Amino acid sequence: MRRIRTRLTLHFTYQVLLLWVMIVLTLTVMLLVLISYLVNQDLKRTFSTSALDGMTTETIIDNGHVKMNKRWEGLLKERGYWLQIINESGKAIYAVNTPNDLKTSYGAAELLRIQETRRLGPYRVTSLFESETDGLRSVLYLMGTKDVGAQRLEQWFRQFGSGGRIREDAVDGLNRELTGKNDYLQVINAAGQVLQTVGHAGAGEEKQAYSPLELVSMKAEPGKYPVDLSVYYDDASGYTWLLHQGKPEGKFVKQTLFHDLILVLIVIGAVVVVLTLGISFWHGYRYGQPLMLFASWFERMSQGRYSEALTEKERKKVFRKNGKIRLRYRLYKEVIAGFYEMATKLDASQRERKMLEQTREEWMTGISHDLRTPLSTIQGYGHLLESGQFTWNEAELKEMGRMIREKGDFMLELLQDFSLTFQLKNKSVQIPLKPIELNEFVRRSVLRYVNDATIDTASFSFEEWDEELAILANPKWFRRMLDNIITNAVKHNPDGTEISVRTGKDGEQAWIAVKDNGKGMDEETKRNLFERYYRGTSTDETTDGAGLGMSIAHAIVIAHKGRIHVESRPGLGTLVRMEFPLIDGKC
């Protein structure tokens, strides 16, 4: 009991600890996923500025050697950006996805102009200067992308513009140049008022003016808007040309940081709830199912069905194919073992009680049935002799005495056979065995029947094996077994029956076959042939006997570690075959 209490305490303790560890791990993973998600969302909205901040934080530069996370290289290629890291000498010491027309070395004035104008030829450039704490080592990050829209605007300004505006006769030509589905061009003045719109602006056609920070936001956080914005400034007129180019579908993510946070928190809460419910159901299933099993077990035991401790379905649930208890029931292995031991003992007691009751009934039925006829005969002769009404001569008195003696002998033999049957079945009698030669032993047994002048209703034949057959047997009991089987064939068959006895060998087994061509047996008779007191299904049977002969023969065969088999069909005779283990050597 102490072991079970200790195991249950430890089991529930580590289950609670495991549950909390799982919750902490889940929340930690979710927090990391949240941080990663927010960072990625921020990169989508402001890639040009946020990416440089992230790269400088994760990049290690040591003696001119640069080590950068491969994730950044992938992001730069995916977004169509290139990167160069310039050292104090103006030389590029690291480059990612750089086009062929970029330099690998820059002068002081050139780098200053790039940082001021944020342009390098056809590329829009974002820069970030980073210096060490000692001020001795410094690098400049240059990240750029090709500004195709700005180049096109500059070309269209020269081709279709006049006085800073779009010429009326050039509108159709400019429309043909705007091939994108959501591409459109606008001309605004210094105050942000829209002067002209050309192309498929969609919702943009309704736009009449821009607020002071709206265009700045579109350039600073392009990920928040469905179009990319390119700008061309005309200093002469003070007008600005804006080219809005639609993004490919699936790339636009219009989400605020607060909205993202709420969604992630909802997902985290849902996951925690699902995990909690899952663990609760798992605990209920794990600890509830064994209790239901024990409840059904108690119910069957209360009905006296001790042999049905577990049904076949329940046994498959509890035990594996190799006989071991499954993991979810291992906590209760002592309880299950105790139940099984108790059920086995109760079942054995119940079967023993039933066997004793059956034995007692067999005793009563057998004795009353088999002693009734001889006792009636003896009782009848006793009444005749006691009455004194008749005068008996010497021959009649001898006949009456002989009849009384025979019935007494029959009753004595019956009681001996009855006692012997139960002794053999309960293995309470010891049968000493010694080597015998089977051919010679069976031949002598058959010869006694051949030479018996009182048996004139059957003929006998014997066929022996051509080699010596040595087995362990008790001559007295072995002869009793053969006599019972042969006598049974004589008694229960009509006159003229031919009975043949053969010996043989089959592998490591010696066999004896007793065959007759008599009337045979039906299936019920054959099935109950070795049961005590069974005399067959015929209602006109007048054969003497207590029905114990074949039961005794069967018990003797088993005592000799042998096997007995019967083949029979009505009208086709009967074959009784006995097999016994061979031994080495000669007898």
JOMO-V79322 format. One record per residue. N is the residue number from 1. PHI is phi as a letter, one per 40 degrees, with the letter a starting at -180 (none if undefined). PSI is psi in radians with two decimals (* if undefined). Layout:
n->N phi->PHI psi->PSI
n->N phi->PHI psi->PSI
//
This chain:
n->1 phi->none psi->-0.68
n->2 phi->c psi->-0.67
n->3 phi->c psi->-0.73
n->4 phi->c psi->-0.74
n->5 phi->c psi->-0.75
n->6 phi->c psi->-0.77
n->7 phi->c psi->-0.74
n->8 phi->c psi->-0.74
n->9 phi->c psi->-0.85
n->10 phi->c psi->-0.68
n->11 phi->c psi->-0.86
n->12 phi->c psi->-0.56
n->13 phi->c psi->-0.89
n->14 phi->c psi->-0.42
n->15 phi->c psi->-0.75
n->16 phi->c psi->-0.77
n->17 phi->c psi->-0.76
n->18 phi->c psi->-0.66
n->19 phi->c psi->-0.78
n->20 phi->c psi->-0.68
n->21 phi->c psi->-0.72
n->22 phi->c psi->-0.71
n->23 phi->c psi->-0.79
n->24 phi->c psi->-0.79
n->25 phi->c psi->-0.71
n->26 phi->c psi->-0.79
n->27 phi->c psi->-0.65
n->28 phi->c psi->-0.81
n->29 phi->c psi->-0.75
n->30 phi->c psi->-0.65
n->31 phi->c psi->-0.75
n->32 phi->c psi->-0.71
n->33 phi->c psi->-0.68
n->34 phi->c psi->-0.83
n->35 phi->c psi->-0.80
n->36 phi->c psi->-0.70
n->37 phi->c psi->-0.77
n->38 phi->c psi->-0.69
n->39 phi->c psi->-0.77
n->40 phi->c psi->-0.69
n->41 phi->c psi->-0.68
n->42 phi->c psi->-0.63
n->43 phi->c psi->-0.64
n->44 phi->c psi->-0.62
n->45 phi->c psi->-0.76
n->46 phi->b psi->1.08
n->47 phi->c psi->-0.73
n->48 phi->c psi->-0.60
n->49 phi->c psi->-0.71
n->50 phi->c psi->-0.62
n->51 phi->c psi->-0.72
n->52 phi->c psi->-0.70
n->53 phi->c psi->-0.77
n->54 phi->c psi->-0.71
n->55 phi->c psi->-0.72
n->56 phi->c psi->-0.54
n->57 phi->c psi->-0.64
n->58 phi->c psi->-0.09
n->59 phi->c psi->2.37
n->60 phi->b psi->2.21
n->61 phi->b psi->2.09
n->62 phi->b psi->1.95
n->63 phi->f psi->0.75
n->64 phi->g psi->-0.03
n->65 phi->b psi->2.26
n->66 phi->b psi->2.31
n->67 phi->b psi->1.97
n->68 phi->b psi->2.57
n->69 phi->c psi->2.30
n->70 phi->c psi->-0.39
n->71 phi->c psi->-0.64
n->72 phi->c psi->-0.66
n->73 phi->c psi->-0.74
n->74 phi->c psi->-0.74
n->75 phi->c psi->-0.71
n->76 phi->c psi->-0.76
n->77 phi->c psi->-0.69
n->78 phi->c psi->-0.66
n->79 phi->c psi->-0.06
n->80 phi->g psi->0.53
n->81 phi->b psi->2.74
n->82 phi->b psi->2.81
n->83 phi->a psi->2.41
n->84 phi->b psi->2.49
n->85 phi->b psi->2.07
n->86 phi->b psi->2.31
n->87 phi->c psi->-2.99
n->88 phi->c psi->-0.45
n->89 phi->c psi->0.00
n->90 phi->g psi->0.19
n->91 phi->c psi->2.44
n->92 phi->c psi->1.98
n->93 phi->c psi->-0.14
n->94 phi->a psi->2.43
n->95 phi->a psi->2.49
n->96 phi->b psi->2.23
n->97 phi->f psi->0.56
n->98 phi->c psi->2.38
n->99 phi->c psi->2.90
n->100 phi->c psi->-0.42
n->101 phi->c psi->0.09
n->102 phi->c psi->2.56
n->103 phi->c psi->2.82
n->104 phi->b psi->0.00
n->105 phi->a psi->2.43
n->106 phi->b psi->2.67
n->107 phi->c psi->2.96
n->108 phi->c psi->-0.86
n->109 phi->c psi->-0.58
n->110 phi->c psi->-0.75
n->111 phi->c psi->-0.66
n->112 phi->c psi->-0.74
n->113 phi->c psi->-0.69
n->114 phi->c psi->-0.75
n->115 phi->c psi->-0.62
n->116 phi->c psi->-0.80
n->117 phi->c psi->-0.29
n->118 phi->f psi->0.57
n->119 phi->a psi->2.59
n->120 phi->a psi->1.65
n->121 phi->g psi->-2.21
n->122 phi->c psi->0.13
n->123 phi->b psi->2.47
n->124 phi->c psi->2.19
n->125 phi->b psi->2.39
n->126 phi->b psi->2.31
n->127 phi->b psi->2.72
n->128 phi->a psi->2.15
n->129 phi->c psi->2.31
n->130 phi->b psi->2.26
n->131 phi->b psi->2.64
n->132 phi->c psi->2.91
n->133 phi->c psi->-0.51
n->134 phi->c psi->-0.12
n->135 phi->g psi->0.12
n->136 phi->c psi->-0.48
n->137 phi->b psi->2.18
n->138 phi->b psi->2.62
n->139 phi->b psi->2.75
n->140 phi->b psi->2.16
n->141 phi->c psi->2.21
n->142 phi->b psi->2.06
n->143 phi->b psi->2.17
n->144 phi->b psi->2.93
n->145 phi->a psi->2.64
n->146 phi->c psi->2.18
n->147 phi->c psi->1.37
n->148 phi->c psi->-0.65
n->149 phi->c psi->-0.73
n->150 phi->c psi->-0.69
n->151 phi->c psi->-0.75
n->152 phi->c psi->-0.70
n->153 phi->c psi->-0.77
n->154 phi->c psi->-0.69
n->155 phi->c psi->-0.75
n->156 phi->c psi->-0.56
n->157 phi->c psi->-0.74
n->158 phi->c psi->-0.59
n->159 phi->c psi->-0.69
n->160 phi->b psi->-0.04
n->161 phi->c psi->2.74
n->162 phi->a psi->2.14
n->163 phi->g psi->0.48
n->164 phi->g psi->-0.04
n->165 phi->b psi->2.98
n->166 phi->c psi->2.27
n->167 phi->c psi->2.56
n->168 phi->c psi->-0.67
n->169 phi->c psi->-0.11
n->170 phi->b psi->0.02
n->171 phi->c psi->-0.79
n->172 phi->c psi->-0.73
n->173 phi->c psi->-0.69
n->174 phi->c psi->-0.61
n->175 phi->c psi->-0.66
n->176 phi->c psi->-0.52
n->177 phi->c psi->-0.49
n->178 phi->c psi->1.46
n->179 phi->c psi->-0.35
n->180 phi->c psi->2.65
n->181 phi->c psi->-0.71
n->182 phi->b psi->0.43
n->183 phi->c psi->2.39
n->184 phi->a psi->2.78
n->185 phi->b psi->2.41
n->186 phi->b psi->2.59
n->187 phi->b psi->2.17
n->188 phi->b psi->2.76
n->189 phi->c psi->-3.03
n->190 phi->c psi->-0.45
n->191 phi->c psi->-0.10
n->192 phi->g psi->0.11
n->193 phi->c psi->2.40
n->194 phi->c psi->2.12
n->195 phi->c psi->-0.67
n->196 phi->a psi->2.60
n->197 phi->b psi->2.25
n->198 phi->b psi->2.35
n->199 phi->h psi->-3.10
n->200 phi->c psi->1.45
n->201 phi->c psi->-0.41
n->202 phi->g psi->-2.15
n->203 phi->c psi->-0.36
n->204 phi->c psi->-0.39
n->205 phi->c psi->-0.48
n->206 phi->c psi->-0.19
n->207 phi->c psi->2.16
n->208 phi->b psi->-0.43
n->209 phi->a psi->2.74
n->210 phi->b psi->2.48
n->211 phi->c psi->2.86
n->212 phi->d psi->-0.64
n->213 phi->b psi->-0.05
n->214 phi->c psi->-0.80
n->215 phi->c psi->-0.60
n->216 phi->c psi->-0.73
n->217 phi->c psi->-0.68
n->218 phi->c psi->-0.57
n->219 phi->c psi->-0.65
n->220 phi->c psi->-0.64
n->221 phi->b psi->1.24
n->222 phi->c psi->-0.39
n->223 phi->c psi->-0.29
n->224 phi->c psi->-0.13
n->225 phi->b psi->2.68
n->226 phi->c psi->-0.08
n->227 phi->b psi->2.72
n->228 phi->c psi->2.41
n->229 phi->b psi->2.20
n->230 phi->b psi->2.54
n->231 phi->b psi->2.46
n->232 phi->b psi->2.18
n->233 phi->b psi->2.31
n->234 phi->b psi->1.80
n->235 phi->c psi->-0.52
n->236 phi->c psi->-0.80
n->237 phi->c psi->-0.34
n->238 phi->g psi->0.10
n->239 phi->c psi->2.76
n->240 phi->b psi->2.30
n->241 phi->c psi->2.26
n->242 phi->b psi->2.16
n->243 phi->b psi->2.00
n->244 phi->c psi->2.06
n->245 phi->b psi->2.18
n->246 phi->c psi->2.46
n->247 phi->c psi->2.66
n->248 phi->d psi->2.56
n->249 phi->c psi->2.46
n->250 phi->g psi->-0.21
n->251 phi->c psi->-0.31
n->252 phi->c psi->2.20
n->253 phi->b psi->1.88
n->254 phi->b psi->1.49
n->255 phi->a psi->2.46
n->256 phi->c psi->2.83
n->257 phi->c psi->-0.72
n->258 phi->c psi->-0.71
n->259 phi->c psi->-0.73
n->260 phi->c psi->-0.74
n->261 phi->c psi->-0.75
n->262 phi->c psi->-0.77
n->263 phi->c psi->-0.76
n->264 phi->c psi->-0.72
n->265 phi->c psi->-0.65
n->266 phi->c psi->-0.75
n->267 phi->c psi->-0.76
n->268 phi->c psi->-0.78
n->269 phi->c psi->-0.72
n->270 phi->c psi->-0.73
n->271 phi->c psi->-0.76
n->272 phi->c psi->-0.73
n->273 phi->c psi->-0.78
n->274 phi->c psi->-0.76
n->275 phi->c psi->-0.74
n->276 phi->c psi->-0.80
n->277 phi->c psi->-0.74
n->278 phi->c psi->-0.78
n->279 phi->c psi->-0.65
n->280 phi->c psi->-0.81
n->281 phi->c psi->-0.68
n->282 phi->c psi->-0.76
n->283 phi->c psi->-0.73
n->284 phi->c psi->-0.72
n->285 phi->c psi->-0.73
n->286 phi->c psi->-0.75
n->287 phi->c psi->-0.34
n->288 phi->c psi->-0.65
n->289 phi->c psi->-0.77
n->290 phi->d psi->-0.66
n->291 phi->c psi->-0.69
n->292 phi->c psi->-0.65
n->293 phi->c psi->-0.80
n->294 phi->c psi->-0.63
n->295 phi->c psi->-0.81
n->296 phi->c psi->-0.58
n->297 phi->c psi->-0.82
n->298 phi->c psi->-0.68
n->299 phi->c psi->-0.77
n->300 phi->c psi->-0.65
n->301 phi->c psi->-0.62
n->302 phi->c psi->-0.41
n->303 phi->c psi->0.03
n->304 phi->g psi->0.21
n->305 phi->c psi->1.19
n->306 phi->c psi->-0.53
n->307 phi->c psi->-0.25
n->308 phi->b psi->0.90
n->309 phi->d psi->-0.77
n->310 phi->b psi->2.40
n->311 phi->c psi->2.95
n->312 phi->c psi->-0.69
n->313 phi->c psi->-0.75
n->314 phi->c psi->-0.62
n->315 phi->c psi->-0.66
n->316 phi->c psi->-0.54
n->317 phi->c psi->-0.66
n->318 phi->c psi->-0.72
n->319 phi->b psi->2.56
n->320 phi->c psi->3.09
n->321 phi->c psi->-0.50
n->322 phi->c psi->0.07
n->323 phi->g psi->-0.12
n->324 phi->c psi->2.65
n->325 phi->c psi->2.40
n->326 phi->c psi->2.78
n->327 phi->d psi->-0.74
n->328 phi->c psi->-0.24
n->329 phi->b psi->-0.05
n->330 phi->c psi->-0.43
n->331 phi->c psi->-0.54
n->332 phi->b psi->0.47
n->333 phi->c psi->-0.64
n->334 phi->c psi->-0.67
n->335 phi->c psi->-0.79
n->336 phi->c psi->-0.74
n->337 phi->c psi->-0.72
n->338 phi->c psi->-0.71
n->339 phi->c psi->-0.81
n->340 phi->c psi->-0.74
n->341 phi->c psi->-0.76
n->342 phi->c psi->-0.77
n->343 phi->c psi->-0.67
n->344 phi->c psi->-0.78
n->345 phi->c psi->-0.75
n->346 phi->c psi->-0.69
n->347 phi->c psi->-0.72
n->348 phi->c psi->-0.72
n->349 phi->c psi->-0.71
n->350 phi->c psi->-0.77
n->351 phi->c psi->-0.65
n->352 phi->c psi->-0.71
n->353 phi->c psi->-0.76
n->354 phi->c psi->-0.68
n->355 phi->c psi->-0.69
n->356 phi->c psi->-0.72
n->357 phi->c psi->-0.74
n->358 phi->c psi->-0.72
n->359 phi->c psi->-0.75
n->360 phi->c psi->-0.72
n->361 phi->c psi->-0.68
n->362 phi->c psi->-0.73
n->363 phi->d psi->-0.88
n->364 phi->c psi->-0.81
n->365 phi->c psi->-0.78
n->366 phi->c psi->-0.82
n->367 phi->c psi->-0.80
n->368 phi->c psi->-0.63
n->369 phi->c psi->-0.83
n->370 phi->c psi->-0.33
n->371 phi->c psi->-0.20
n->372 phi->c psi->-0.82
n->373 phi->c psi->-0.92
n->374 phi->c psi->-0.62
n->375 phi->c psi->-0.61
n->376 phi->c psi->-0.71
n->377 phi->c psi->-0.85
n->378 phi->c psi->-0.73
n->379 phi->c psi->-0.67
n->380 phi->c psi->-0.82
n->381 phi->c psi->-0.61
n->382 phi->c psi->-0.72
n->383 phi->c psi->-0.71
n->384 phi->c psi->-0.77
n->385 phi->c psi->-0.60
n->386 phi->c psi->-0.52
n->387 phi->c psi->-0.57
n->388 phi->g psi->0.22
n->389 phi->c psi->-0.25
n->390 phi->b psi->2.66
n->391 phi->b psi->2.21
n->392 phi->b psi->2.37
n->393 phi->c psi->3.10
n->394 phi->c psi->-0.70
n->395 phi->c psi->-0.72
n->396 phi->c psi->-0.68
n->397 phi->c psi->-0.70
n->398 phi->c psi->-0.71
n->399 phi->c psi->-0.73
n->400 phi->c psi->-0.71
n->401 phi->c psi->-0.72
n->402 phi->c psi->-0.72
n->403 phi->c psi->-0.73
n->404 phi->c psi->-0.70
n->405 phi->c psi->-0.76
n->406 phi->c psi->-0.72
n->407 phi->c psi->-0.63
n->408 phi->c psi->-0.76
n->409 phi->c psi->-0.70
n->410 phi->c psi->-0.75
n->411 phi->c psi->-0.71
n->412 phi->c psi->-0.78
n->413 phi->c psi->-0.66
n->414 phi->c psi->-0.80
n->415 phi->c psi->-0.65
n->416 phi->c psi->-0.79
n->417 phi->c psi->-0.68
n->418 phi->c psi->-0.80
n->419 phi->c psi->-0.70
n->420 phi->c psi->-0.69
n->421 phi->d psi->-0.81
n->422 phi->c psi->-0.56
n->423 phi->c psi->-0.75
n->424 phi->c psi->-0.72
n->425 phi->c psi->-0.69
n->426 phi->c psi->0.09
n->427 phi->f psi->0.66
n->428 phi->c psi->-0.02
n->429 phi->b psi->2.33
n->430 phi->c psi->2.27
n->431 phi->b psi->1.79
n->432 phi->c psi->2.38
n->433 phi->b psi->2.59
n->434 phi->a psi->2.80
n->435 phi->c psi->2.36
n->436 phi->b psi->2.72
n->437 phi->c psi->2.03
n->438 phi->c psi->-0.71
n->439 phi->d psi->-0.88
n->440 phi->c psi->-0.68
n->441 phi->c psi->-0.79
n->442 phi->c psi->-0.67
n->443 phi->d psi->-0.76
n->444 phi->c psi->-0.66
n->445 phi->c psi->-0.73
n->446 phi->c psi->-0.64
n->447 phi->c psi->-0.56
n->448 phi->c psi->-0.63
n->449 phi->c psi->-0.60
n->450 phi->c psi->-0.68
n->451 phi->c psi->-0.01
n->452 phi->c psi->1.93
n->453 phi->c psi->-0.28
n->454 phi->c psi->-0.25
n->455 phi->b psi->1.73
n->456 phi->b psi->0.17
n->457 phi->c psi->-0.08
n->458 phi->a psi->2.68
n->459 phi->b psi->2.62
n->460 phi->b psi->2.56
n->461 phi->a psi->2.71
n->462 phi->b psi->2.35
n->463 phi->b psi->2.06
n->464 phi->b psi->2.79
n->465 phi->c psi->2.56
n->466 phi->c psi->0.06
n->467 phi->b psi->2.82
n->468 phi->c psi->2.38
n->469 phi->b psi->1.88
n->470 phi->b psi->2.23
n->471 phi->b psi->2.91
n->472 phi->c psi->2.21
n->473 phi->a psi->2.84
n->474 phi->b psi->1.99
n->475 phi->d psi->-0.72
n->476 phi->c psi->-0.90
n->477 phi->c psi->-0.57
n->478 phi->c psi->-0.70
n->479 phi->c psi->-0.64
n->480 phi->c psi->-0.71
n->481 phi->c psi->-0.85
n->482 phi->c psi->-0.74
n->483 phi->c psi->-0.76
n->484 phi->c psi->-0.73
n->485 phi->c psi->-0.78
n->486 phi->c psi->-0.74
n->487 phi->c psi->-0.67
n->488 phi->c psi->-0.67
n->489 phi->c psi->-0.58
n->490 phi->c psi->-0.80
n->491 phi->c psi->-0.71
n->492 phi->b psi->0.36
n->493 phi->b psi->2.72
n->494 phi->c psi->2.98
n->495 phi->c psi->2.56
n->496 phi->g psi->0.10
n->497 phi->c psi->2.38
n->498 phi->c psi->2.18
n->499 phi->b psi->2.11
n->500 phi->b psi->2.44
n->501 phi->b psi->2.28
n->502 phi->b psi->2.66
n->503 phi->b psi->2.75
n->504 phi->a psi->-3.09
n->505 phi->b psi->2.38
n->506 phi->b psi->1.67
n->507 phi->g psi->-2.13
n->508 phi->c psi->0.26
n->509 phi->b psi->2.38
n->510 phi->c psi->2.52
n->511 phi->b psi->2.69
n->512 phi->b psi->2.28
n->513 phi->b psi->2.15
n->514 phi->b psi->2.01
n->515 phi->b psi->2.45
n->516 phi->b psi->2.82
n->517 phi->b psi->0.57
n->518 phi->c psi->-2.66
n->519 phi->c psi->-0.19
n->520 phi->g psi->-3.05
n->521 phi->b psi->2.63
n->522 phi->c psi->3.08
n->523 phi->c psi->-0.68
n->524 phi->c psi->-0.77
n->525 phi->c psi->-0.75
n->526 phi->c psi->-0.68
n->527 phi->c psi->-0.57
n->528 phi->b psi->0.28
n->529 phi->d psi->-0.64
n->530 phi->c psi->0.16
n->531 phi->c psi->2.50
n->532 phi->c psi->2.42
n->533 phi->g psi->0.12
n->534 phi->c psi->2.21
n->535 phi->b psi->0.23
n->536 phi->g psi->3.10
n->537 phi->c psi->-0.03
n->538 phi->c psi->2.27
n->539 phi->c psi->-0.24
n->540 phi->b psi->0.38
n->541 phi->c psi->2.21
n->542 phi->b psi->0.20
n->543 phi->c psi->2.42
n->544 phi->c psi->2.92
n->545 phi->h psi->2.74
n->546 phi->c psi->-0.02
n->547 phi->g psi->0.38
n->548 phi->b psi->-0.17
n->549 phi->c psi->-0.89
n->550 phi->c psi->-0.52
n->551 phi->c psi->-0.72
n->552 phi->c psi->-0.73
n->553 phi->c psi->-0.76
n->554 phi->c psi->-0.76
n->555 phi->c psi->-0.66
n->556 phi->c psi->-0.70
n->557 phi->d psi->-0.80
n->558 phi->c psi->-0.69
n->559 phi->c psi->-0.47
n->560 phi->c psi->0.28
n->561 phi->f psi->0.63
n->562 phi->b psi->-3.05
n->563 phi->b psi->2.57
n->564 phi->b psi->2.41
n->565 phi->b psi->2.45
n->566 phi->b psi->2.32
n->567 phi->b psi->2.24
n->568 phi->a psi->2.54
n->569 phi->a psi->2.51
n->570 phi->d psi->2.25
n->571 phi->g psi->-0.10
n->572 phi->b psi->0.17
n->573 phi->g psi->-3.06
n->574 phi->b psi->2.50
n->575 phi->b psi->2.14
n->576 phi->b psi->2.09
n->577 phi->b psi->2.25
n->578 phi->b psi->2.42
n->579 phi->b psi->2.44
n->580 phi->b psi->2.59
n->581 phi->c psi->2.35
n->582 phi->c psi->2.70
n->583 phi->b psi->2.78
n->584 phi->c psi->2.66
n->585 phi->g psi->3.03
n->586 phi->b psi->2.69
n->587 phi->c psi->*
//
